[in-house]
Amino acid sequence: MKFRLFNTLAPRSGSLAFLAIQILAANKIMHANRFAQMETYLARRCGIAINHLRAPVTVVSGTRQGGSYRLSGRLTWASGYGIFDTLVVGFHCEGRELQAVIPFEPREGFTVGEVTETFVGNAMHTVDIVLDEYEVPQEHIVASHPLGTYTKNKSVSKTIHYALYGIGLGAVDALEDEEVRRKAKAGLETVKDAFLATKDGEELDRLRVELFELVQRIVTTGMILHGGRSVLSSERLQRYYRELVMFNANGLNTALKTLHKQAFLSAFEQRH
């Protein structure tokens, strides 16, 4: 169902698909940890600010004070300001990795910066948040796990694959050259079958790089064949180009960056 959802959303709006990813992730975290107040928060629009848990350092730290936690740190790239009611936020405390639900609005110890201007996805209203001894009650703690748990769970996620594939479907639909359309569709189906069939994290990383490069070639070729009108804001392919980069820039770790670098160097060496 999730795969089908992103096949539908991604070709229509990358921003909407990106926000949906966050809602689904927040809901999954609450379900997986049997959060006592889950039903209350499922009825709201809840985003996430937890990808920093993959960093090798502590980005947001927490200290216990009685029946609550005090959080300090800077959350970057928090999407959905003015759209989401709440956020699932990750932090480190006493050698563990915790997640909590908090309101997504300015208040004491919670400062929201200006909406970030980017070349894509401005509709998501992405902001930075500064936490300064921000108080979170114990009953708002969703989960507590050993350090590295989020990174381990994220490594086998296929969500970005679904989104990249969805953009690829939209790009194929926008192609005018029938020969290119047939080849592009066949290539997409081959990679799709491969990532749906595996649960191996390393193989999924490799397939993500392959899928990105394939969709990028499809979009670029389509734009070239369309000609100069491809850059018009009313055209779909230029939007897919930008949204493709947006999705692939999400959740990159050292292993994925290395794979992209190796793919580039290998292609360069073959031509020179």
C-alpha positions as CSV (number, residue, x, y, z in Angstrom):
1,M,0.0,0.0,0.0
2,K,2.9,2.4,0.8
3,F,4.5,1.6,-2.6
4,R,1.2,2.3,-4.3
5,L,0.7,5.5,-2.4
6,F,4.0,7.0,-3.6
7,N,3.4,5.8,-7.1
8,T,0.4,8.1,-7.0
9,L,1.7,11.0,-5.0
10,A,5.2,11.5,-6.3
11,P,4.3,12.1,-9.9
12,R,1.8,14.8,-8.8
13,S,3.7,16.6,-6.1
14,G,7.1,16.0,-4.6
15,S,6.3,18.3,-1.7
16,L,3.1,16.5,-0.8
17,A,4.9,13.1,-1.1
18,F,7.7,14.3,1.1
19,L,5.3,15.5,3.8
20,A,3.4,12.2,3.6
21,I,6.7,10.4,4.2
22,Q,7.1,12.3,7.4
23,I,3.5,11.6,8.6
24,L,3.9,7.9,7.9
25,A,7.2,7.8,9.7
26,A,5.9,9.6,12.8
27,N,2.8,7.2,12.9
28,K,5.1,4.2,12.4
29,I,7.3,5.2,15.3
30,M,4.3,5.6,17.6
31,H,2.8,2.3,16.5
32,A,6.1,0.4,16.8
33,N,6.7,1.6,20.3
34,R,3.1,1.3,21.4
35,F,3.0,4.9,22.5
36,A,0.3,5.3,25.2
37,Q,-1.1,8.6,23.7
38,M,-0.8,7.3,20.1
39,E,-4.5,7.6,19.2
40,T,-4.5,11.3,20.2
41,Y,-1.6,12.1,18.0
42,L,-2.7,9.9,15.0
43,A,-5.7,12.3,14.8
44,R,-3.3,15.2,14.2
45,R,-0.8,16.1,11.5
46,C,2.5,14.9,13.0
47,G,5.9,15.4,11.3
48,I,9.4,14.3,12.3
49,A,12.7,15.8,13.2
50,I,14.8,12.7,13.9
51,N,17.2,12.2,10.9
52,H,20.0,13.9,13.0
53,L,20.1,10.7,15.1
54,R,22.1,9.2,12.2
55,A,24.9,11.7,12.9
56,P,28.1,10.5,14.6
57,V,27.7,13.2,17.2
58,T,25.0,14.4,19.6
59,V,22.9,17.1,17.9
60,V,20.2,17.5,20.5
61,S,20.9,16.5,24.1
62,G,18.5,15.9,26.9
63,T,18.9,16.0,30.7
64,R,16.5,14.5,33.2
65,Q,14.9,16.9,35.7
66,G,12.3,15.2,37.9
67,G,9.5,13.9,35.7
68,S,10.6,15.6,32.6
69,Y,13.5,16.2,30.1
70,R,15.2,19.4,29.1
71,L,16.3,19.4,25.5
72,S,19.0,21.7,24.0
73,G,20.3,21.8,20.5
74,R,19.6,22.9,16.9
75,L,17.2,21.0,14.7
76,T,17.8,21.7,11.0
77,W,15.5,21.0,8.1
78,A,12.3,20.6,10.1
79,S,9.6,20.5,7.4
80,G,5.9,21.3,7.7
81,Y,5.9,24.4,9.8
82,G,2.4,25.8,9.8
83,I,1.2,22.4,8.4
84,F,2.1,19.9,11.1
85,D,0.6,20.3,14.6
86,T,3.3,18.2,16.3
87,L,6.7,16.7,15.7
88,V,8.4,13.5,16.8
89,V,11.8,14.7,17.9
90,G,14.9,12.7,18.5
91,F,17.6,13.4,21.2
92,H,20.3,11.7,23.2
93,C,20.2,11.3,27.0
94,E,22.3,9.3,29.3
95,G,23.8,7.2,26.6
96,R,20.5,6.4,25.0
97,E,18.5,7.5,21.9
98,L,15.0,8.9,22.7
99,Q,12.1,10.2,20.7
100,A,9.3,12.4,22.0
101,V,6.2,14.2,20.6
102,I,6.2,18.0,21.0
103,P,4.1,20.8,19.6
104,F,5.4,22.4,16.4
105,E,5.1,26.0,17.5
106,P,7.2,28.7,19.2
107,R,7.1,28.7,22.9
108,E,9.6,29.0,25.8
109,G,12.8,27.2,24.9
110,F,11.5,26.6,21.3
111,T,12.6,29.1,18.7
112,V,11.6,28.8,15.1
113,G,13.7,30.4,12.4
114,E,12.7,31.8,9.0
115,V,11.3,29.5,6.4
116,T,14.2,28.2,4.3
117,E,14.3,29.3,0.6
118,T,15.4,26.5,-1.7
119,F,15.3,25.7,-5.4
120,V,12.6,23.0,-4.7
121,G,10.1,22.1,-2.1
122,N,9.3,25.6,-0.7
123,A,5.7,24.5,-0.2
124,M,6.9,22.3,2.7
125,H,7.8,25.3,4.9
126,T,11.1,24.0,6.2
127,V,12.6,25.7,9.2
128,D,15.4,25.4,11.7
129,I,14.5,25.1,15.4
130,V,16.7,26.1,18.4
131,L,15.9,24.2,21.6
132,D,17.1,25.8,24.8
133,E,16.3,23.8,27.9
134,Y,12.9,23.0,26.3
135,E,10.8,20.9,28.7
136,V,9.3,17.6,27.6
137,P,7.1,15.7,30.1
138,Q,7.8,12.0,30.6
139,E,4.4,11.1,29.2
140,H,5.4,12.6,25.9
141,I,8.3,10.2,25.5
142,V,7.6,7.8,22.6
143,A,10.6,5.6,22.7
144,S,14.0,4.9,24.3
145,H,16.5,2.7,22.6
146,P,20.3,2.1,22.5
147,L,22.4,4.5,20.5
148,G,22.4,3.7,16.8
149,T,18.9,2.0,16.7
150,Y,17.5,4.6,14.3
151,T,20.4,4.3,11.9
152,K,20.0,0.5,11.9
153,N,16.3,0.6,11.2
154,K,16.7,3.2,8.5
155,S,19.2,1.2,6.6
156,V,16.5,-1.2,5.2
157,S,13.9,1.5,4.4
158,K,12.6,1.6,0.8
159,T,10.6,4.8,1.1
160,I,13.1,6.9,-0.9
161,H,13.2,4.1,-3.5
162,Y,9.4,4.4,-3.8
163,A,9.5,8.1,-4.2
164,L,12.3,8.0,-6.8
165,Y,10.4,5.3,-8.7
166,G,7.2,7.4,-8.5
167,I,9.0,10.4,-10.1
168,G,10.3,8.0,-12.7
169,L,6.8,7.0,-13.6
170,G,5.8,10.6,-13.9
171,A,8.8,11.3,-16.1
172,V,8.0,8.4,-18.4
173,D,4.4,9.6,-18.7
174,A,5.7,13.0,-19.8
175,L,8.0,11.6,-22.5
176,E,6.9,12.2,-26.1
177,D,9.4,9.9,-27.9
178,E,7.8,6.4,-27.9
179,E,11.1,4.6,-28.3
180,V,12.6,6.4,-25.3
181,R,9.4,5.8,-23.4
182,R,9.5,2.1,-23.9
183,K,13.2,1.8,-22.9
184,A,12.7,4.0,-19.9
185,K,9.7,2.1,-18.7
186,A,11.5,-1.3,-19.1
187,G,14.5,0.0,-17.2
188,L,12.4,1.3,-14.3
189,E,10.5,-2.0,-14.0
190,T,13.8,-3.9,-13.8
191,V,15.1,-1.8,-11.0
192,K,11.7,-1.8,-9.2
193,D,11.5,-5.6,-9.3
194,A,15.0,-5.7,-7.8
195,F,14.4,-3.3,-4.8
196,L,11.0,-4.8,-4.0
197,A,12.6,-8.3,-3.9
198,T,15.5,-7.5,-1.4
199,K,15.7,-6.7,2.2
200,D,19.5,-6.4,2.2
201,G,20.6,-2.9,3.3
202,E,23.8,-2.8,1.1
203,E,21.9,-4.0,-1.9
204,L,19.2,-1.4,-1.3
205,D,21.8,1.3,-1.2
206,R,23.3,0.2,-4.5
207,L,19.9,0.0,-6.1
208,R,19.0,3.5,-4.8
209,V,22.0,4.9,-6.6
210,E,21.2,3.0,-9.8
211,L,17.5,4.1,-9.6
212,F,18.5,7.8,-9.1
213,E,20.9,7.7,-12.1
214,L,18.3,6.0,-14.3
215,V,15.5,8.5,-13.5
216,Q,18.0,11.4,-13.9
217,R,18.8,10.1,-17.4
218,I,15.2,9.7,-18.3
219,V,14.3,13.2,-17.1
220,T,17.3,14.8,-18.8
221,T,16.8,13.0,-22.1
222,G,13.1,13.9,-22.1
223,M,14.0,17.6,-21.5
224,I,16.5,17.6,-24.3
225,L,14.0,16.0,-26.7
226,H,11.3,18.5,-25.7
227,G,13.7,21.4,-26.3
228,G,13.8,24.8,-24.7
229,R,10.2,24.8,-23.5
230,S,11.3,22.2,-20.9
231,V,12.5,25.0,-18.6
232,L,9.1,26.6,-18.4
233,S,7.6,26.4,-14.9
234,S,4.4,24.9,-16.4
235,E,6.4,21.9,-17.7
236,R,6.5,18.7,-15.6
237,L,10.0,17.4,-16.5
238,Q,11.8,20.4,-15.0
239,R,9.9,19.9,-11.8
240,Y,10.8,16.2,-11.7
241,Y,14.4,17.1,-12.2
242,R,14.4,19.3,-9.1
243,E,12.3,16.9,-7.0
244,L,14.6,14.0,-8.0
245,V,17.5,15.9,-6.4
246,M,15.4,16.8,-3.4
247,F,14.5,13.2,-2.6
248,N,17.9,11.7,-3.3
249,A,19.5,14.3,-0.9
250,N,17.4,13.0,1.9
251,G,18.8,10.5,4.4
252,L,22.2,10.3,2.8
253,N,24.8,8.5,4.9
254,T,28.5,7.9,4.4
255,A,27.9,4.6,2.6
256,L,25.5,6.2,0.1
257,K,27.7,9.1,-0.6
258,T,30.6,6.8,-1.2
259,L,28.5,4.7,-3.7
260,H,27.6,7.9,-5.6
261,K,31.2,9.0,-5.7
262,Q,32.4,5.5,-6.9
263,A,29.7,5.5,-9.6
264,F,30.9,8.9,-10.9
265,L,34.6,8.0,-10.8
266,S,33.9,4.7,-12.5
267,A,31.9,6.3,-15.3
268,F,34.6,9.0,-15.7
269,E,37.4,6.4,-15.9
270,Q,35.5,4.4,-18.5
271,R,35.3,7.5,-20.8
272,H,38.9,8.6,-20.2
